[in-house]
């Protein structure tokens, strides 16, 4: 308490406090002025944007009169389906992205199928070799050998069918996807 009372009595401390108070008020005034300036600039930009929009609307109305002869607009000869301006552009961009995504998915699936066929073919070859080896050693009976050989042949036929489908699909992909 004594130090607070001494500081309050010290004229130099009071002067410093007063200076700080004045500096804070000046800074607040500066910030207030800057805020007002920014607000005014924003209003001016908004007014300019409104004027530009009005000019574009006026130009658009003149352009619409010229476009009445061709109701399709400038959509590369496509019917817009009742959409206008930004909506049409957004829909068109979404369709392009969708098409690219579908193409990428098709490519990925084709690669996965090819890898699956390759893995399965390798496994079938290994299984055939294992069956032959076990038969030579006498580890499996002739009946078991025939059963397993038939199963391997069935799997090979399935692989051939999948491979034929993959080749056909690959041809279609090459024709449709650049």
GIFEN-V991139 format. One record per residue. N is the residue number from 0. RES is the residue in one letter. PHI is phi in whole degrees, -180 to 180 (none if undefined). PSI is psi as a letter, one per 20 degrees, with the letter a starting at -180 (* if undefined). D_LAST is the distance of its C-alpha to the last C-alpha in Angstrom with 2 decimals. Layout:
# GIFEN-V991139
N,RES,PHI,PSI,D_LAST
N,RES,PHI,PSI,D_LAST
This chain:
# GIFEN-V991139
0,X,none,h,86.17
1,X,-65,g,88.32
2,X,-67,h,85.39
3,X,-65,g,83.84
4,X,-68,h,87.21
5,X,-68,h,87.64
6,X,-67,h,84.21
7,X,-68,h,85.00
8,X,-84,h,88.23
9,X,-73,o,86.68
10,X,-66,h,86.08
11,X,-67,g,83.52
12,X,-63,g,81.35
13,X,-64,h,81.72
14,X,-65,g,80.69
15,X,-62,g,77.54
16,X,-60,g,76.68
17,X,-66,g,77.20
18,X,-63,g,74.99
19,X,-62,g,72.16
20,X,-63,g,72.56
21,X,-67,g,72.40
22,X,-62,g,69.34
23,X,-63,g,67.57
24,X,-67,h,68.54
25,X,-63,g,67.31
26,X,-63,g,63.98
27,X,-64,g,63.69
28,X,-64,g,64.49
29,X,-60,g,61.86
30,X,-64,h,59.20
31,X,-63,g,60.34
32,X,-65,g,60.09
33,X,-62,g,56.62
34,X,-63,g,55.51
35,X,-65,g,57.02
36,X,-63,g,55.30
37,X,-63,g,51.91
38,X,-62,g,52.58
39,X,-66,g,53.55
40,X,-62,g,50.44
41,X,-62,g,48.29
42,X,-64,g,50.16
43,X,-64,g,49.65
44,X,-64,g,45.89
45,X,-62,g,45.82
46,X,-64,g,47.83
47,X,-62,g,45.53
48,X,-63,g,42.48
49,X,-64,g,44.36
50,X,-64,g,45.24
51,X,-63,g,41.68
52,X,-62,g,40.49
53,X,-63,g,43.30
54,X,-63,g,42.34
55,X,-65,g,38.71
56,X,-61,g,40.00
57,X,-63,g,42.24
58,X,-65,h,39.49
59,X,-64,h,37.26
60,X,-65,g,40.05
61,X,-66,h,40.41
62,X,-69,h,36.67
63,X,-65,h,36.74
64,X,-63,h,39.42
65,X,-72,h,37.27
66,X,-80,i,34.28
67,X,-61,h,36.47
68,X,-70,h,35.65
69,X,-124,n,31.94
70,X,-70,i,31.78
71,X,-77,i,27.98
72,X,76,b,28.13
73,X,-104,l,25.38
74,X,-96,l,22.54
75,X,52,k,20.55
76,X,78,j,22.52
77,X,-95,q,21.96
78,X,-79,p,24.95
79,X,-79,i,25.62
80,X,65,k,27.38
81,X,83,i,30.50
82,X,-90,q,28.93
83,X,-134,q,29.91
84,X,49,c,29.08
85,X,-61,h,28.12
86,X,-58,g,27.68
87,X,-65,g,25.04
88,X,-62,g,23.23
89,X,-64,g,23.49
90,X,-64,h,22.22
91,X,-67,g,19.20
92,X,-65,g,18.43
93,X,-63,h,19.06
94,X,-65,g,16.67
95,X,-64,g,13.83
96,X,-63,g,15.00
97,X,-61,g,15.36
98,X,-63,g,11.85
99,X,-62,g,10.67
100,X,-64,g,13.60
101,X,-63,g,12.89
102,X,-62,g,9.45
103,X,-65,g,11.50
104,X,-63,g,14.30
105,X,-61,g,12.57
106,X,-62,g,11.53
107,X,-63,g,15.13
108,X,-64,g,16.71
109,X,-61,g,15.18
110,X,-65,g,16.57
111,X,-62,g,19.80
112,X,-64,g,20.28
113,X,-61,g,19.85
114,X,-65,h,22.34
115,X,-63,g,24.63
116,X,-63,g,24.77
117,X,-62,g,25.53
118,X,-63,g,28.24
119,X,-65,g,29.74
120,X,-61,g,29.90
121,X,-62,g,31.68
122,X,-65,h,34.07
123,X,-66,g,34.86
124,X,-61,g,35.70
125,X,-63,g,37.90
126,X,-64,g,39.55
127,X,-62,g,40.28
128,X,-63,g,41.84
129,X,-63,g,43.85
130,X,-62,g,45.16
131,X,-62,g,46.21
132,X,-64,g,47.88
133,X,-66,h,49.75
134,X,-68,g,50.89
135,X,-61,h,52.26
136,X,-78,i,54.13
137,X,84,j,55.49
138,X,-78,h,54.16
139,X,-126,q,52.83
140,X,-77,r,54.43
141,X,-63,h,53.21
142,X,-64,g,52.51
143,X,-63,g,50.40
144,X,-61,g,48.56
145,X,-62,g,47.73
146,X,-60,g,46.61
147,X,-69,h,44.25
148,X,-65,g,42.91
149,X,-60,g,42.14
150,X,-64,g,40.27
151,X,-65,g,38.18
152,X,-65,h,37.43
153,X,-61,g,36.38
154,X,-64,g,33.98
155,X,-62,h,32.58
156,X,-63,g,32.03
157,X,-62,g,30.20
158,X,-63,g,27.98
159,X,-62,g,27.27
160,X,-64,g,26.35
161,X,-62,g,24.01
162,X,-63,g,22.44
163,X,-65,g,22.03
164,X,-63,g,20.41
165,X,-64,g,18.04
166,X,-63,g,17.07
167,X,-64,g,16.57
168,X,-65,h,14.51
169,X,-62,g,12.36
170,X,-62,g,11.89
171,X,-63,g,11.03
172,X,-61,g,8.49
173,X,-63,h,6.76
174,X,-73,h,7.36
175,X,-93,h,6.49
176,X,-109,p,3.78
177,X,-71,*,0.00
